[in-house]
């Protein structure tokens, strides 16, 4: 494959400024060296088109810029991995590892992550793939030659570590948007945003507005990265600026416009029965979006963000025109019921634990046995109170799980892989082949359930395919199980498990 040279404009597309300086030109030159190396590397066949190899070159060079400029992104990866998994990085031997410098373990994990994100087959790539490791070792030599003379990108450091960011929502949002859409941390985020826009139900909305709304949603919710943090969590930990820890966001809701008072306007949340004073500074163009709103009559659909003790519009504020009062009332009631249902679902978890004898799963033969468990053990008076999974002709058994967030869930898949004394459907050979599905988010269970199954050793025969044999692949999977769970479920124990578990203990 013969690829075209990377020019400064392509590098600048990843930066929060428009004009290159000598530092940028250095890294553009380095990106071209990396691309030339990847063209001839052991993993060259992986790059199925020119775009992919260009992305990989810019991605790896951005990582090198990070460690040379002390931006803090890879330093956080090291810190978090040590806290979570007991080592500076997952998978690889780090007995000889130099924090803040170029290590083959770094390049191995970076390559694995890039290949995993862009893996069209949607299967697990073995982190110990020999071609991957050989390429990483050779890349280390390339970067090592540059390490002592590589310049620091002070402009980018200053942009990320802006101490005044807590005084201005727009400056904060600018940093968050750049970090999500352009930093190497959120590999694949622009493609995910583009896909979401294409699939959006708001087809009649102008593209710039759809883009703004989608990017905003992804900034707060998208966690597809090595640490499974969203932008707010990444920046809070990198900059140590407490403003990021205090940002709160309401759920999307329907609001009634009340009035304007000096620098604020007031919105009444019809679902939560709560009123908010929202800053006029929510709008880049001043008051124009609310100029024609009528007090106690104009309805809008939006989400609010609380920043430095003040409320701002988060995303778009859409006026609900031409919608009758009956439809509005129905929509509000539907939202209210949905939130009540979510709250009730959580209450089912401790009930399930009593019925299951404290076990995270109950395995039964068929749908009729599922019904009996709900009626006899959980004391549901009506089987219609819960949704059964679709009929699966070849299902060998059904698994019922308790989740502290989602309540109860039922799956006709992979119950044969869960090693419980009461599970007479357990099949070791099936577990060897399919047990890994619980680690790569194909097990039809929530993150919290997968964590509990792993922690209790209830998927003991699961393994990755390894050239070193089944037993090695099994031990490798369980040794790195916590990382695989976080990575493939895009969740963390800190934010997505422990707060909910402690509430039911």
Secondary structure, DSSP 8 states (H G I E B T S, - for coil): -------HHHHHTTSSSSS--HHHHHHHHHHHHHHHHHHTSTTGGG--SHHHHHHHHHHHHHHHHHHHHT-SHHHHHHHHHHHHHSSSSSSS--SS--TTS--HHHHHHHHHHHHHHT-TT-----TT-HHHHHHHHHHHHHHHHHHTT----HHHHHHHT-GGGGG-HHHHHHHHHHHHHHSGGGTTHHHHHHHHHHT-S-TTS-HHHHHHHHHHHHHHH---STT---HHHHHHHHH--TTTTT-EE---EEEEEEEEETTEEEEEETTTTEEEEEEGGG-TTTTGGGTT--TTT-EEEE-EEEETTEEEE-S--EE--S--HHHHHHHHHHHHHHHHHHHHHHHHHHHHHHHHTT-SEEEESSHHHHHHIIIIIS--S-GGGS------TT---EEEEEETTTEEEEESSSGGG---TT-TT--HHHHHHHGGGGTTT-SSS-HHHHHHHHHTT--TT-----TT-HHHHHHHHHHTHHHHHHHHHT--HHHHTHHHHHTT-
